[in-house]
Amino acid sequence: MANFSIATVFIASFSLLLSLTHSFSIENPTDRRILVLFDDLALKSSHSIFFNSLQARGFELDFKLSDDLKIALQRYGQHLYDGQILFAPATEQSLDLAAILDFVDSDKDLIVAADENASDWIRSIAAECEVDFDEVAAFYRGGSCIL
């Protein structure tokens, strides 16, 4: 009878260890809530492969237009999202710059997509993260850079 209970405890412990190992894998993330901000919702369909791959890996994406006045990153001192994707290069201001920097300083993830036409707001976010955008477009052809 004692052998049965030891075997049961061993199997239960092993099962718990396997489930904990699986829950911390890259393929199955625990920090899943991602805010995606757009200038135009057409980007949701044009970048659907990217967004579908995130959703297939268990991320919960919350799509919002950047001019939505109800967007908040925190409520009652708790972050509502674990990451943020800004696909809003033309937006002049959506969220408060200090709120975004606090978000990043809280070890949350931020992805910013922009080009040479990025707004001052996007450039301010990038500058605070020590990233600079060129004013002139650069095109690469055959290994050479054309400015």
ABEGO torsion letter per residue (X at the ends): XAAAAAAAAAAAAAAAAAAAAAAABAABBABABBBBBBABAAAAAAAAAAAAAAAAAGBBBBBBBAABAABBABBGGBBABABBBBBBAABABABBAAAAAAAAAAGBBBBBBBBAABBAAAAAAAAAAGBBBBABBBBBBGGBBBX
